[in-house]
């Protein structure tokens, strides 16, 4: 594939990462956390909607490969900017900075800025640094507390490039009291799925983030990367 096409493919990976990107590693032996175990998501949610301030989650060394056997690397940072005013609305602001690199190629970086209504915590708008804007047609968010085994909607979104996005969340068992908070999303152009992504945070028993796993599928190729929280 020409270099320009490879660049476009990597750029699409980091754009998708920025929309709902974050996830979690962890594994090894142990006992699965029982279904129904309560998990406090309040601190995570405060970061997710940008209500706190500063770089909250940093994953500087993501590594992995794709379904064609090619190596990938990258990084991801979640930055919460706190309360602000945007388009006359009182909102909280969150940025996700994602970088991806295919093999020894040129790294590509994308920043996605998301705004959430301060009064409800619901999504208001997200904007990528490539100029694509997503506006919710149905808005939802994760709860402040959930039980292992719970799941729900994250809403549907209309993109300024003509695409639509839908997303869900789920909380699965981890090991020895940990849990796995996953975000699954799909971007469609008409009825065609352009990309699909599953991002999974592994949370410790107190709801703290341990690491990151990301799986993105574009044009029939799946990229998997993982790394620990800094």
C-alpha positions in Angstrom: 0.0 0.0 0.0 1.4 3.5 -0.8 2.9 5.5 2.1 0.0 8.0 2.0 -2.5 5.2 2.4 -0.6 3.7 5.4 -0.5 7.1 7.0 -4.3 7.4 6.5 -4.8 4.0 8.1 -2.7 4.8 11.1 -4.5 8.2 11.4 -7.8 6.4 11.4 -6.6 4.2 14.2 -5.7 7.1 16.5 -8.9 9.0 15.6 -10.9 6.0 16.7 -8.8 5.6 19.9 -9.5 9.2 20.8 -13.3 8.9 20.7 -13.7 6.4 23.5 -10.1 5.3 23.9 -8.8 3.8 27.1 -8.6 0.3 28.5 -7.0 -2.0 30.9 -4.5 -4.8 31.1 -3.9 -7.3 33.8 -4.2 -11.0 34.0 -2.4 -14.0 35.4 -3.6 -16.6 37.9 -6.2 -16.1 40.6 -9.9 -16.2 41.3 -12.4 -14.4 39.2 -14.3 -11.6 40.9 -17.9 -12.7 41.5 -20.7 -11.4 39.4 -22.6 -8.8 41.4 -19.6 -7.4 43.2 -20.1 -3.6 43.6 -17.5 -1.3 42.0 -17.1 2.4 42.8 -16.8 4.1 39.4 -17.1 7.7 40.8 -13.4 8.6 40.5 -13.2 7.1 37.1 -16.3 8.9 35.9 -15.0 12.2 37.2 -12.0 11.8 34.9 -14.0 10.4 32.0 -16.2 13.5 31.9 -13.3 15.9 32.6 -14.6 17.1 36.0 -11.2 16.8 37.6 -8.1 18.7 36.4 -4.8 17.4 35.0 -3.3 14.3 33.3 -5.2 11.6 35.1 -4.3 8.5 33.1 -1.2 8.0 31.1 -0.2 4.9 29.1 3.2 5.8 27.6 4.2 2.4 26.2 1.4 0.6 24.3 2.7 -2.4 22.3 1.0 -5.0 20.2 0.4 -6.3 16.7 -2.3 -6.6 14.1 -4.1 -9.6 12.6 -1.5 -9.5 9.7 1.3 -10.0 12.2 2.7 -6.5 12.0 4.0 -4.8 15.1 2.3 -1.7 16.5 3.2 0.7 19.3 1.7 3.9 20.7 0.7 5.9 23.7 -2.5 7.4 25.2 -3.1 10.1 27.8 -6.4 11.2 29.3 -6.4 14.8 30.4 -9.2 16.3 32.4 -9.5 20.1 32.0 -12.3 20.7 34.5 -15.2 23.2 34.2 -15.3 25.7 31.4 -17.8 27.4 29.0 -18.1 26.2 25.4 -20.6 27.5 22.9 -22.5 29.3 25.7 -22.8 26.0 27.7 -21.4 25.3 31.1 -19.4 22.1 30.5 -16.5 20.0 31.7 -13.7 19.3 29.2 -11.7 16.2 28.6 -8.9 15.5 26.1 -7.5 12.2 24.8 -4.2 12.3 23.1 -3.5 9.1 21.2 -0.4 8.2 19.2 0.0 5.1 17.0 2.9 3.7 15.0 3.0 0.9 12.5 6.3 -0.9 12.7 9.1 1.5 12.2 6.9 4.0 10.4 6.2 7.6 11.3 4.1 8.0 14.5 0.7 9.6 14.1 -0.9 11.7 16.9 -4.5 12.7 17.3 -6.2 14.7 20.0 -9.9 14.4 20.6 -11.6 17.0 22.9 -14.9 16.0 24.5 -17.3 18.3 26.3 -19.9 17.2 28.9 -22.8 19.2 30.3 -21.9 20.3 33.8 -25.4 20.0 35.0 -25.9 16.3 34.1 -22.5 14.9 33.0 -24.0 13.9 29.7 -22.0 14.2 26.5 -22.5 17.5 24.6 -20.0 17.4 21.7 -16.6 16.0 20.8 -14.1 17.4 18.3 -11.1 15.7 16.7 -7.9 17.6 15.7 -8.7 16.5 12.2 -11.8 18.6 12.3 -14.5 15.9 12.7 -17.3 16.9 15.2 -19.6 14.3 16.9 -22.9 15.4 18.4 -25.1 13.0 20.4 -28.4 12.1 19.0 -29.1 10.1 22.2 -26.9 10.8 25.2 -25.9 8.5 28.0 -23.0 7.9 30.4 -21.5 5.4 32.8 -23.0 5.3 36.3 -21.0 6.3 39.4 -21.4 2.8 40.9 -22.0 -0.5 39.1 -21.9 -4.3 39.8 -19.7 -6.8 38.0 -22.0 -8.1 35.2 -23.7 -4.7 34.6 -23.8 -3.1 31.1 -25.5 -0.2 29.4 -25.7 2.3 26.6 -23.4 5.2 25.9 -25.5 6.8 23.3 -25.4 7.4 19.5 -23.5 10.2 17.8 -23.7 12.0 14.5 -20.4 12.9 12.8 -19.8 16.0 10.7 -18.2 13.7 8.1 -21.5 11.8 7.6 -20.7 8.9 9.9 -22.6 7.7 12.9 -21.2 6.2 16.1 -22.9 4.0 18.7 -21.3 2.8 22.0 -22.0 0.7 25.0 -20.2 -0.1 28.3 -19.9 -3.3 30.4 -18.3 -4.3 33.6 -16.8 -7.8 33.6 -15.0 -9.8 36.3 -11.3 -9.5 36.7 -8.9 -11.4 39.0 -8.8 -11.3 42.8 -11.3 -8.4 43.2 -10.4 -6.5 40.1 -12.9 -5.7 37.3 -12.8 -4.9 33.6 -14.7 -1.8 32.4 -15.1 -2.0 28.7 -16.2 0.5 26.1 -17.4 -0.9 22.8 -18.1 1.3 19.8 -18.8 1.1 16.1 -18.6 3.8 13.5 -20.8 3.5 10.4 -21.1 5.2 7.0 -24.6 4.5 6.1 -25.1 0.8 6.9 -21.4 -0.1 6.5 -19.3 -0.5 9.6 -16.1 1.7 9.1 -14.5 0.7 12.3 -15.2 -1.1 15.6 -13.3 -0.8 18.9 -13.3 -2.4 22.3 -11.3 -0.6 25.0 -11.1 -2.2 28.4 -9.9 -0.7 31.7 -8.8 -3.1 34.3 -9.8 -1.6 37.7 -8.4 -2.6 41.1 -10.9 -3.4 43.9 -11.1 0.3 44.8 -11.9 1.4 41.2 -8.4 2.6 40.3 -7.0 2.1 36.8 -4.2 -0.4 36.4 -3.6 -0.6 32.6 -4.9 -0.4 29.1 -5.9 -2.8 26.3 -7.2 -1.5 23.0 -8.6 -3.5 20.1 -9.5 -1.7 16.9 -10.8 -3.3 13.7 -10.7 -1.3 10.4 -11.1 -2.7 6.9 -10.9 -6.3 8.2 -7.7 -5.8 10.1 -7.6 -5.8 13.9 -5.0 -4.0 15.9 -4.4 -5.0 19.5 -2.2 -2.9 21.9 -1.8 -3.0 25.6 0.2 -1.3 28.3 0.3 -0.3 32.0 -0.8 2.9 33.5 2.2 5.2 34.2 
